Amino acid sequence: MSKIWLIIKREYLTRVRNKTFILSTFLTPLLFAGIIAIVVFITVKNSDKEKIAVIDNSGVFKEKVDSSKSVRFVLNPSVDTSNYVAQGYTAVLYSPNNQINKTPRWQLYSKKNFGVMVKDKINDKINKETENDLLLSMYNINSKAIDSVRQLASTVKIDDIIMEEGSKLSKGNSGVAYAVGYGAAFLIYITLFIYGSMVMRGVMEEKTNRIAEVVVSSVKPYQLMMGKIIGIGAVGLTQFFMWIILISALSSAVGAFIPHDLLQQVNEANKSLPGGNIGMQGNEALIGLAKAQNELSSVNWWLVTGCFIFYFLFGYLFYAALFAAVGSAVNEDPQDAQSLMFPITMPIVLAIVIMINAITHPESALATWSSMVPFFSPIVMMARIPFGVPGTVPYWQLALSMLSLIGGFLFTTWLSAKIYRTAILMYGKKVTWKEMWKWAFRKN
């Protein structure tokens, strides 16, 4: 055991003291925050701003036409397909059955194909104006009354109340659970590749540099493999704990800028009847931050964080042993590594595909049983947990998933150790999975 500890210490300290580790640990959260901010900024600034002339002989569109930020509608009978560009319009919208459009459908003339979002806004506008016109002609309800009713109806929100054991009630939020589940599962997906590949490269380097020959003269191959796997896994955990501390500190710093009175207003608005947030005063950005902070409180962060650490650790150990076995079988040809890695990486890729279904249908049979399989559970189960335990994920499913992952880790470690001890000292021969399988199950 002391020899394994020495290898763990060497692997851990060598990587933690590396400048790349230090920079990536402190800059990665800032980098992700910056990327998100840039994407949002570009999306807002570069959103389509179309100006569309409406030629409506049917009278469906009224004199004052409401427009959105991205599409502006203007009633202008003097515009046609020959001069709309010169007058500053990007398209002309003709109502049915007129001199140019003799069909029963609305027609949009332009020099380009619009994006899907713009087309949806145009269709929604036509549908809304047609509906208003029909209500006015059939029931004499004017458009202002209709719009005010729609505005009041749009303030109606649904509060998710989770009924836990012992008549305890808690607040839920499917949107936040979706985002947290997706983010946690995708983060595990990325780290399995990063740290698994790190283990494989480390084993390959020691083998090709003949360092392994020197090391195995003092320790057993199994001890060398376990020390390397656990040492690199400890590096990953250290990095995650640092990220959690940094993200918590940044969140607290941002929360300090939100006035306490504004937080109280948001809480009261969320509890109130439709229209409860009407009259709230304050900066829009601060109101948005306060709402986001209030919504994030619906997640059981202790449970999510604890499960994340467990599934990251044992998911990494499960796959790292296999990556180590592949690294020990590869000589100097990187193509050999790619061909041997394929059976290992395919379950990880398949897990992310199943996860996309799991976050939309967390109680489906596919999501439930995939979260029990060790090859998929680190990713799929983490996508389900934010939706609630034991509501969406019963305790027995969580326990069975954890036990099967631990059992899978023990099995892959035993399997890989038998491959590792033979392959680590074998040079000059191209190894196949068939041969590795024979090494794993041959009798000593």
CORUR-V477608 format. One record per residue. N is the residue number from 1. SS is DSSP state (@ for helix, = for strand, . for the rest). PSI is psi as a letter, one per 40 degrees, with the letter a starting at -180 (NA if undefined). D_LAST is the distance of its C-alpha to the last C-alpha in whole Angstrom. Layout:
N:SS:PSI:D_LAST
N:SS:PSI:D_LAST
This chain:
1:.:d:23
2:@:d:25
3:@:d:23
4:@:d:23
5:@:d:27
6:@:d:28
7:@:d:26
8:@:d:27
9:@:d:31
10:@:d:31
11:@:d:30
12:@:d:33
13:@:d:35
14:@:d:35
15:@:d:36
16:@:d:38
17:.:e:40
18:.:h:40
19:@:d:44
20:@:d:42
21:@:d:41
22:@:d:44
23:@:d:46
24:@:d:44
25:@:d:44
26:@:d:48
27:@:d:49
28:@:d:47
29:@:d:49
30:@:d:52
31:@:d:51
32:@:d:50
33:@:d:53
34:@:d:55
35:@:d:54
36:@:d:55
37:@:d:58
38:@:d:59
39:@:d:58
40:@:d:60
41:@:d:63
42:@:d:62
43:@:d:62
44:@:d:65
45:@:d:67
46:.:e:67
47:.:i:67
48:.:h:69
49:.:g:73
50:=:i:75
51:=:h:79
52:=:h:80
53:=:h:83
54:=:h:84
55:=:h:87
56:.:g:87
57:.:e:90
58:.:e:89
59:.:e:89
60:.:d:86
61:.:h:85
62:.:i:88
63:.:d:90
64:.:h:87
65:.:h:84
66:.:i:81
67:.:i:78
68:.:i:75
69:.:d:73
70:.:d:72
71:=:h:74
72:=:h:78
73:=:h:81
74:=:h:84
75:=:h:87
76:.:g:89
77:.:e:91
78:.:e:92
79:.:i:89
80:.:a:88
81:.:e:85
82:.:d:87
83:.:e:88
84:.:d:85
85:.:d:83
86:.:d:86
87:.:e:87
88:.:e:83
89:.:i:81
90:.:e:78
91:=:i:79
92:=:h:81
93:=:h:81
94:=:h:83
95:.:i:84
96:.:i:84
97:.:f:87
98:.:a:89
99:.:d:91
100:.:d:88
101:.:h:85
102:.:e:86
103:.:i:83
104:.:e:82
105:.:i:79
106:.:i:79
107:=:h:79
108:=:h:78
109:=:h:79
110:=:i:77
111:.:e:76
112:.:i:72
113:.:h:69
114:.:i:69
115:.:i:66
116:@:d:64
117:@:d:65
118:@:d:69
119:@:d:69
120:@:d:68
121:@:d:71
122:@:d:74
123:@:d:73
124:@:d:73
125:@:d:76
126:@:d:78
127:@:d:76
128:@:d:78
129:@:d:81
130:@:d:81
131:@:d:80
132:@:d:83
133:@:d:86
134:@:d:85
135:@:d:85
136:@:d:88
137:@:d:90
138:@:d:89
139:@:e:89
140:.:f:91
141:.:h:88
142:.:i:89
143:@:d:86
144:@:d:86
145:@:d:86
146:@:d:82
147:@:d:81
148:@:d:81
149:@:d:80
150:@:d:77
151:@:d:77
152:@:d:77
153:@:d:74
154:@:e:72
155:.:e:72
156:.:h:70
157:.:i:67
158:.:h:64
159:.:h:62
160:=:h:59
161:=:h:59
162:=:h:55
163:=:h:56
164:.:i:53
165:@:i:53
166:@:f:55
167:@:f:58
168:.:h:57
169:=:i:58
170:=:i:57
171:=:h:58
172:=:i:55
173:.:h:55
174:@:d:54
175:@:d:54
176:@:d:53
177:@:d:50
178:@:d:49
179:@:d:50
180:@:d:47
181:@:d:45
182:@:d:45
183:@:d:45
184:@:d:42
185:@:d:40
186:@:d:41
187:@:d:40
188:@:d:36
189:@:d:36
190:@:d:37
191:@:d:35
192:@:d:32
193:@:d:32
194:@:d:34
195:@:d:31
196:@:d:28
197:@:d:30
198:@:d:30
199:@:d:26
200:@:d:26
201:@:d:28
202:@:d:27
203:@:d:24
204:@:d:25
205:@:d:28
206:@:d:25
207:@:d:23
208:@:d:26
209:.:e:28
210:.:e:25
211:@:d:26
212:@:d:22
213:@:d:21
214:@:d:24
215:@:d:22
216:.:e:19
217:.:e:20
218:.:d:21
219:.:i:19
220:.:i:15
221:@:d:15
222:@:d:15
223:@:d:18
224:@:d:20
225:@:d:19
226:@:d:20
227:@:d:23
228:@:d:24
229:@:d:24
230:@:d:26
231:@:d:28
232:@:d:30
233:@:d:30
234:@:d:32
235:@:d:34
236:@:d:35
237:@:d:36
238:@:d:38
239:@:d:40
240:@:d:40
241:@:d:42
242:@:d:44
243:@:d:45
244:@:d:46
245:@:d:48
246:@:d:50
247:@:d:50
248:@:d:52
249:@:d:54
250:@:d:55
251:@:d:56
252:@:d:58
253:@:d:60
254:@:d:61
255:@:d:61
256:@:d:64
257:.:e:66
258:.:h:67
259:.:i:70
260:@:d:69
261:@:d:72
262:@:d:70
263:@:d:67
264:@:d:69
265:@:d:71
266:@:d:68
267:@:d:67
268:@:d:70
269:@:d:70
270:@:d:67
271:@:e:68
272:.:i:72
273:.:i:73
274:.:h:73
275:.:e:75
276:.:d:74
277:.:e:73
278:.:h:76
279:.:e:78
280:.:h:75
281:.:i:76
282:.:i:74
283:.:h:72
284:@:d:70
285:@:d:67
286:@:d:67
287:@:d:68
288:@:d:65
289:@:d:63
290:@:d:64
291:@:d:63
292:@:d:60
293:@:d:59
294:@:d:60
295:@:d:58
296:@:d:55
297:.:e:56
298:.:e:55
299:.:h:51
300:.:g:49
301:@:d:48
302:@:d:46
303:@:d:44
304:@:d:43
305:@:d:42
306:@:d:40
307:@:d:38
308:@:d:38
309:@:d:36
310:@:d:34
311:@:d:33
312:@:d:33
313:@:d:31
314:@:d:28
315:@:d:29
316:@:d:28
317:@:d:25
318:@:d:24
319:@:d:25
320:@:d:24
321:@:d:20
322:@:d:21
323:@:d:23
324:@:d:21
325:@:d:18
326:@:d:21
327:@:d:22
328:@:d:19
329:@:e:19
330:.:i:23
331:.:b:25
332:.:e:28
333:.:h:30
334:@:d:31
335:@:d:31
336:@:d:27
337:@:d:27
338:@:d:30
339:@:d:28
340:@:d:25
341:@:d:26
342:@:d:28
343:@:d:26
344:@:d:26
345:@:d:30
346:@:d:31
347:@:d:30
348:@:d:32
349:@:d:35
350:@:d:35
351:@:d:35
352:@:d:38
353:@:d:40
354:@:d:39
355:@:d:40
356:@:d:44
357:@:d:44
358:@:d:43
359:.:e:46
360:.:d:49
361:.:g:47
362:.:e:45
363:.:e:45
364:.:i:44
365:@:d:42
366:@:d:40
367:@:d:40
368:@:d:39
369:@:d:36
370:@:d:35
371:.:e:35
372:.:e:32
373:.:h:30
374:@:d:28
375:@:d:28
376:@:d:32
377:@:d:33
378:@:d:33
379:@:d:36
380:@:d:37
381:@:d:38
382:@:d:39
383:@:d:42
384:@:d:43
385:@:d:43
386:.:e:46
387:.:e:48
388:.:h:48
389:.:h:45
390:.:e:46
391:.:c:48
392:.:d:47
393:.:h:43
394:.:i:43
395:@:d:41
396:@:d:38
397:@:d:38
398:@:d:37
399:@:d:35
400:@:d:33
401:@:d:32
402:@:d:31
403:@:d:29
404:@:d:27
405:@:d:27
406:@:d:25
407:@:d:23
408:@:d:22
409:@:d:22
410:@:d:19
411:@:d:17
412:@:d:18
413:@:d:17
414:@:d:14
415:@:d:13
416:@:d:15
417:@:d:13
418:@:d:10
419:@:d:12
420:@:d:14
421:@:d:12
422:@:d:12
423:@:d:15
424:.:d:17
425:.:e:17
426:.:h:18
427:.:i:21
428:.:e:24
429:.:h:22
430:.:h:23
431:.:i:20
432:.:i:21
433:@:d:19
434:@:d:18
435:@:d:16
436:@:d:15
437:@:d:14
438:@:d:12
439:@:d:10
440:@:d:10
441:@:e:9
442:.:i:6
443:.:i:4
444:.:NA:0
